Amino acid sequence: MKSLGSYYTEENVRIRLAKNRSKVKTPKHLSREARLYINISTYVTTGNREGFEHWAKLNNLKEAARTFNYLSENNLLNYEDFRQHVSDVDASVKAADQRIAHITSELSTQKVIQKHCDSYRLCRKVIEDCKSAKNPKEYRSKHLAEYQLHDSLKKELQDLGVTKIPSSEKIQKRIENLESEQAATIREKQKLQKKQKTLDIIQQNFSVLLDAPEINSDLLPAKREPVSVTRDK
């Protein structure tokens, strides 16, 4: 028995026999996906590496070990947990999309406010200089365009929710914070999309796993080659 590997030593066989005495059988009403998941989880959690690799070879699944290593490392050895994890990642990607759209819109608004405020200050300076003009009436007539633009910008800023003109530094800081948050959210979305891709590959490999030899091959579609799973860094 020792020549077959450490899995078949007397000590390890006795440990498995002791576990099997109290082992609960997989309920038959579970779906094939759930039963398969439980079987593979048993391979992983009991340390039967040789048995699992032999099973994978029989099923012509070169990527099976990598697939379930990912599941084990991410504590997803329960089928329902895996399904919930897929849903959570999908929801997180959607939430990141919504957040990016909101930040992009707010960033655009702040840049408009920045531009309007800069123009407003220039017009305001022209108006204030009227106080020192020798002929105020002539001065206003000469700078009529600035007076009109001043009033127009004031109304547009009020429509944007600006009742007090902020300093240039304050607006610039707000824009920089939004740009930083936008970049961080985009990076987070990209990480989630990589995880989403990995989970999609796992689901594809799962479909291959379900095409097990125990089923009449004449009734099954042509086998698909499982896709390589890459680990998130």
Secondary structure, 3 states (H helix, E strand, C coil): CHHHCHHHCHHHHHHHHHHHHCCCCCCCCCCHHHHHHHHHHHHHHCCCHHHHHHHHHHCCCCCHHHHHHHHHHCCCCCHHHHHHHHHHHHHHHHHHHHHHHHHHHHHHHHHHHHHHHHHHHHHHHHHHHHHHCCCHHHHHHHCHHHHHHHHHHHHHHHHCCCCCCCCHHHHHHHHHHHHHHHHHHHHHHHHHHHHHHHHHHHHHHHHHHHCCCCCCHHHCCCCCCCCCCCCCC
